Amino acid sequence: MQASPKLEVIDLACERGDHRLFSGLSFTLSGGELMQVQGENGKGKTTLLRALCGFVQPVAGAVHWCGRNVEEWDEDFHAQTCYLGHLNAIKDELSALENLLLTAGLSGVQLGEKAALDALRRMGLRRKEHLPVRVLSQGQRRRVALSRLLVVDAALWILDEPLTALDVGAVDLMQELIGEHLSNGGMTIFTTHQPLHVAGIETRELLLS
Amino acid sequence: MSRLSVFGLLGLVIRRDLLLAMRRRADVLTTLIFFVMVVSLFPLGVGPEPDMLRKMAGGVLWVAALLASMLSLPRMFSADHIDGTLEQMMLAPQSLTMMVLGKIVAHWMLSGLPLVLIAPVLGLQFDMPADAIGVLMLALLLGTPVLSMIGAVGAALTLGLRGGGVLVSLLVLPLTIPVLIFGAGAVEAVSGGMDAASNLSLLGAFLLFALVFSPFVAAQALRISME
C-alpha cells in the first residue's frame, strides 16, 4: 500500500449513448476519506465508478492516482483497487470457499484456505463455507462477494450499491469494515440509497445532477 | 499473500474452468455427442458403399469437428460476462492476455480434446486404414486448438450481442477454412499413398501463429465489448 494514496478526478465528463451524464467533475480523495456518490437514478453514479475503474472511457478529463494518470499506472493501479459492482462475480456451481479462493487468485492474491475461511466467517457465513452458492440467499451471496474486500489488500475500495440485499446486521458489519479500512489509511468511494454511517468519519458527499 | 506468476495464473484459470465444467457436465457432452451424431449421419445419407465412405471419411470428420467446436464457442466468455467475473478479470493486476489464453486452453481441453480422442472410433466406422487414422488424430490434435483460438476472438467480439451465438459461427467458420483444407488434406494425402508432412507442418504453423496472436487479439476484443 502506498504511504499516502490519493485519487484525483480532474474535470471528468462521461456520456452514455449521446446523452451527457456529467461534465466538469473534479474532486480529490485522500487516505482515510469516505465519499458517497449521490444522485437520482440514471444520473451516472455507476458510470462514474466504472470510469474510475477504466471500464468506461471518459469523454474529457482524467483520473490520477498518486499524481499519475491511471492509464500510465495500468495494472499497478488495479492492484490497489477493489471494485464491487452490481454483479457479484461469483459462480453458482462453486462453494463460497471455492469462489473466494478463485476470485482472490484472479486478483493476483494467493490465499490460504484458513485466511479464506476466516474472511467468510467474519462476513457471517459460518457453516455455509462449503455449500454451493446456488443454495444461498441473495444477501448471503452478496456477503460472499463482499468477503473479497477482506482478503485483497487494496487501498481504494470502489463499491457500487454494496448494501443491496444485506440485512441490518450485515450493514453494521460493512460500516465496521469500512471504518477499519479507512483507519488503515485506505479510502472508499461508494453509492448507496441506504444511509451508511461510519463511526468517527465524516462522509463526503458528491451529488450528481 | 503473494502475487501469482504468469504460469500460476494460467494454471489457475485452466483449473477454474475445468472445475466449473465438471460441475455442469452436460455442456461438455453436448459437443461430443453432436460430433458423433453428425459423423454417423453421413453413411445413412450417402449409402453404405465402403469405397466411397473410406474416401470421404477425412473430410466428413473434419467438417463435423468444425461444426461441433462452434457449439460451445458462445459460452466461452458469456457465463463470466453475465455474472461479472469478466469485470473482475479485467481489473486484476495481471495480464488479461494470459487469462484469455488459460480460457482458450481450458476450452480446447473440454471441446477439442474429446473430439481427438473419439475420432479413431468414428474412423473405424468409415473403414479408414490405421495409418490414415493416426494422421487424422495428429491433424485434429494440431487443428482443433486453432479452432478454439480463432473462436475465442469471435466469441469476444460478439460478447453481449443479441443473437451472438449464431453470429459467432458465421464470423468464425470462414476463418477456419484453411484449417479444414489442410486438416482434411493430410488425411487424404495418406489415403492416397503420399506423405502428409507438408499438410501437418502447415497446421503446426497455423497453431503457432494463432497461439502468439489470438489471446492478445481476443483480450483487446473483450475490452471493446465491455465498454
Boltz contact constraints between the chains, C-beta under 6 A:
constraints:
  - contact:
      token1: [A, 53]
      token2: [B, 91]
      max_distance: 6.0
  - contact:
      token1: [A, 55]
      token2: [B, 226]
      max_distance: 6.0
  - contact:
      token1: [A, 75]
      token2: [B, 93]
      max_distance: 6.0
  - contact:
      token1: [A, 78]
      token2: [B, 91]
      max_distance: 6.0
  - contact:
      token1: [A, 78]
      token2: [B, 93]
      max_distance: 6.0
  - contact:
      token1: [A, 79]
      token2: [B, 93]
      max_distance: 6.0
  - contact:
      token1: [A, 83]
      token2: [B, 91]
      max_distance: 6.0
  - contact:
      token1: [A, 85]
      token2: [B, 84]
      max_distance: 6.0
  - contact:
      token1: [A, 87]
      token2: [B, 83]
      max_distance: 6.0
  - contact:
      token1: [A, 87]
      token2: [B, 84]
      max_distance: 6.0
  - contact:
      token1: [A, 89]
      token2: [B, 84]
      max_distance: 6.0
  - contact:
      token1: [A, 89]
      token2: [B, 85]
      max_distance: 6.0
  - contact:
      token1: [A, 89]
      token2: [B, 88]
      max_distance: 6.0
  - contact:
      token1: [A, 93]
      token2: [B, 20]
      max_distance: 6.0
  - contact:
      token1: [A, 93]
      token2: [B, 23]
      max_distance: 6.0
  - contact:
      token1: [A, 102]
      token2: [B, 16]
      max_distance: 6.0
  - contact:
      token1: [A, 105]
      token2: [B, 12]
      max_distance: 6.0
  - contact:
      token1: [A, 106]
      token2: [B, 89]
      max_distance: 6.0
  - contact:
      token1: [A, 106]
      token2: [B, 92]
      max_distance: 6.0
  - contact:
      token1: [A, 107]
      token2: [B, 92]
      max_distance: 6.0
  - contact:
      token1: [A, 108]
      token2: [B, 3]
      max_distance: 6.0
  - contact:
      token1: [A, 108]
      token2: [B, 4]
      max_distance: 6.0
  - contact:
      token1: [A, 108]
      token2: [B, 92]
      max_distance: 6.0
  - contact:
      token1: [A, 108]
      token2: [B, 93]
      max_distance: 6.0
  - contact:
      token1: [A, 108]
      token2: [B, 94]
      max_distance: 6.0
  - contact:
      token1: [A, 109]
      token2: [B, 1]
      max_distance: 6.0
  - contact:
      token1: [A, 110]
      token2: [B, 2]
      max_distance: 6.0
  - contact:
      token1: [A, 110]
      token2: [B, 4]
      max_distance: 6.0
